[in-house]
């Protein structure tokens, strides 16, 4: 039997809090982080509710001991660094220096949040500023490099950008590196900051709701965008026990597919989601009935929720487990969604609850499954977490009680 891959440390930052304590308090208190943005510079600031982290770039820099002002760090990287602070607490850095360690980071728009604010300056013929350094941040790997440098990590590094499944894919890659003996440990996750580029792009697709999103509701209209970062430390069970680490959860299974149906829409019957969940169950050696809770992708867009609900119905039949989307809490954090919601899944295991699908009122007409609408105490042994991205890139992760 293959050795278990376990989670031994986590770090999280989102619109509902910094760190696991604040985050858990918000989740239990049914506190949504959606609000009109205070930091994103956009003409739509009073039009759309967003899951914006309630700290300015200077406030994030202060938490990190960095100079305020133009310090060379984008908001994307600052979010990642603050989330990583929590994960790194109590970790011997010597464990993260040698060839037995990997850092797998994910994001989708790199430093666009900084570059777009300086666009007109870049075009000016008499521009003499030093902000040209931010042009390099358009490479998504820039945040990976800066996080590694900040914490003095010297590992194998990789950057993944597969739209909304990015950080879920980073967890799979880290697990595979460990499973094949290439490394003993891997920090995996992702980060994304809000940008006008992202908001305007999704708005052009008519996918953004001006009110709080309503996943799996018949009257859903679209998503709320968000920002944040989430990271997990993976290692073998043996390696964790050797250093006396607390095991938070077991990554017991995962699946990845690409249905390649459409650039921005899923297969209407949920074929990609169905195949991915089945792969994850098979890799974990579990039956559908073993899953106690599903943290659904649930973006609240018309096509995505319909496809995912149909896939859940196909996999689990009339005995579907409790499921919900947590995006009404944080907004859709894009590349960070998979790892943030993986952490929510681990919290569900530790706290023995199924999270509620906020704002749900009216059942969808074309499926029989219904999301969990209240915070529900339940016996949770296995949680399935879905993340589905543009282009049909689908990921399902299964976390099990340690």
Buried (B, 14 or more C-beta within 10 A) or exposed (E): EEEBBBBBBBBBBBBBBBBBEBBBEBBEEEBBBBBEBEBBEBEBBEBBBBBBBEBBBBBBBEBBEBEEEBEBBBBBBBBBBBBBBBBBEEBEEEBBEEEBBBBBBBBBBBBBBBBBBBEEEEEEEEEEEEBEEBEBBBEBBBBBBBBBEBBEBBBBBBBBBBBBBBBBBBBBBBBEBBBEEEBBBBBBBBBBBBBBEBBBBBBEEEBBBEEBBBBBBEEBBBBBBBBBBBBBBBBBBEBBEEEEBEBBBBBBBBBBBBBEBEEBBBBEBBBBBBBBBBBBBEBBEBEBEBBBBBBBBBBBBBBBBBBBBBBBBBBBEEEBBBBBBBBBBBBBBBBBBBBBBBBBBBBBBBBBBBBBBBBBEEEBEEBEBBBBBEBBEBEBBBBBBBBBBBBBBBBBBBBBBB
